[in-house]
Amino acid sequence: MYLVTRLTGYDFSDVRKLIDRSLQARNVGRVVLDMRNGSDEKGEDWLRDTAIRLPAGRYFLEETAKVVEREKSVIGFASWGSNDPARRERVVGMEWLPGAIMTEYVSTNGRTLERPPEGWKLGTWADRAGWFKESPQTLVADYIREGASGAAGHVFEPYLGFTPRPDHLFPAYLSGRNLAESYYSAIPTISWMTVVIGDPLCRLQ
């Protein structure tokens, strides 16, 4: 079985930078885990479990309704994206380290790789005027443009249970698995809605 990922972004410059960052990946930095409200729902539990499975000092877990932004030395990021009601911005302003990867519980964040208009902002399902490419939700290509080296997104509704599991993804990646192996170990089912962006051989040295 081949583990397939995509080398892509909004333009060729994004792709070239993604590859350059992958070649510089080092096993340093923290995984940022941004919970939506600290409840006991399934996705929140997975974020808690991720923190439990990572080495001490290698993660930051935000358990309140606050949106995590502008963190330094980020090697991984998982959140609810635009499904967090407190999230208003397309990007989170992280200092992404070379080799950093991300995932989020968002239904349509891989729906397009076409760059939105400069002024486009996240919207709501109730107001179609705020949609881009049939959705108001975040886009994983924004994370690649901002500096991430790997991302998982969804072309359509995957249902929460079929989104990548952060409690499998980040422990695998920090333990030495390459990008493709780490994402595929975290995706509950293949040939479904998930697309993986990044150099498949990217590995934290």
N, C-alpha and C positions, 0 to 999 in steps of 0.2 A: 504494500500500500504506500502511495506517495503522499507526503504531507505537503499540501499546496498552500502557499501564501502569495501575496501580491506585492510587487514593487510599484507603488503608485502614490499619488498625491494630487494636489490641484494642478501641478505642472511639473515639467522635467526637473526644475530646480529643487522642488520638494523631494523628488525621488533621489537625486544625486546626494543631497544633504542627508537623507535617511540612510543611504548606504555608507556614507562617510562616517556618520555617527556610530553605525553598527560596528565598523572596524575599530573604533576607539573604545568599545564597551569595556567597563571595568566593574568588578563586583564591590561597589561602594554605594553609599546613599541609602535612603529610606523609601519604603513603600507607604504611600499615603492612602488611607482608607477612610472614605467620607460617608458615614451613615446618614440616612435621611432624617430620622427622628429618635433613634435609640429603642425602637419597638422590638417585639419578638417575632416579626414576620420573617419569612424565609430568607430573603436577600440580606436583611440586617444580620441574621445569624451567620451567614456565610462570611460577612465582613469581620464579625467578631472571631469566627473560627480561623480566619486568615491570620489575624494578629497572634492568636495562640500558637499557630504553626510556624511563625517566623522567629528568628533569633532575637533576643533582647537587643534593643537599640536599632533594629533594622526596620521599624515601622512607626507610623503615627496614626492613631485611631481617633477620629472625631465622632463622638457618640451623641452629639446634640444636633439640633436643627440648623446649626451654623454651617454655611458653605465654606469649604476649605479652598483658599486661594493663595497664590504667591508664596508657596512653600519653597524652600531651598533644597538642593541636593536630592531631587526626586528620581528614583530608579523605577518606581512603579506607582500606578494610580488606579483606584477603583472607586466608583461612586454610582449614584442613581442618575447622573447627568441631568437632563432636562426633566426627568421624572421626580426630581427633588423640587418641591414647590418654592423653596428659597433661592433656587438657581435662576439667575437672570441673564448672565453673560455667556456668550458663545465659548469663550476660552477662560481658563482659570489662572493664567499668569504664572505657571510653575517654572522653576528653574530645572529644566529636564537635563539629566545627565546623559551622556552618550550611552545608548543601549536601553534607555528607559522605555517601558511598555505600559499600556493602559487597557482597561475594559470598563464598561458601564452597562447598567440595566436599562437600555433604551431600545425601543422597538424598531426605529427606522434610521439609526445614526449612520448606517452604511448604504443608504438609499441612493446616493449619488456621489460622484467625485468631481462634479462641476462646481466651481467656486461661486458662492453666493454673491449678490451685490454687496458692495462695501458697507452699506448701512443696514444690512439685514440683521435682525435680532431674533432671539428665541421668542416664540409666540405661544398661543394656546390652541387646542383643538377647536375651541368655540369660535375663534376668529380666523376665518380662512384667509383674510387679507394679510395675516402675518406668517403664512406658510411659505416654504421654499421647497420646490419639488414634492408637492403633495404632503408636506409635514411641517410642523412647527418645531421639531426636535433638534437636538445637537447633532453635529456631524463629526465623525472620527477624523476626517481629513483636516479639520481644524487643529486637532492635537498633533498631527504630523507636521503641519505648517508651523505650529508653535515650538516644536522641538522634540516630540516623542519619536522613538525609533520603531515602535511596534504598536498596533492597535487592533482591536476586534470590534466589528460593527455588524449590524443586521440590516438586510435589504427589505425586510418586512417583519411583521409581528412574529417573534420566536416563542413567546410565552416565557415567563420568568424562569421556569424550570429548565429551559434549554439554552439559556445564556451562559457564557463562560463562567466557571466557578472560580472566583478569586482565591479561594482556600486551596485550590489545586494549582492554579496558574503561578502564583508568586513563589510558593515554596519550591516548586520544580525549577523555576528560572533561577532563583538565588542559589540553588544547590548545584547548578552547573549544566542543566539541560539547555539545549539551544532554543531559540524563539519558537520554531515550528513545533518541536516536541512539547514545549511548555503549554502553548495554546491548545494543541490537540489533546493533551492530557486533561484539559479543563473544560472542553466542549462536550456536553453529554451526548450529542448525536451529530453525525456528519450528514452532508448532502441535505441540509435544512436551510436555515436563514443566515448563518454566520459567515462573514468573510474576515480573513486575517490579513493584515497589512504588515509588511516588514521583511527584512532579509531572513530567510528561514534558518540560516546558519549562524546568525548573530548569537553570541554566547558571552556571558560575563566572565572575564578572565581574572 
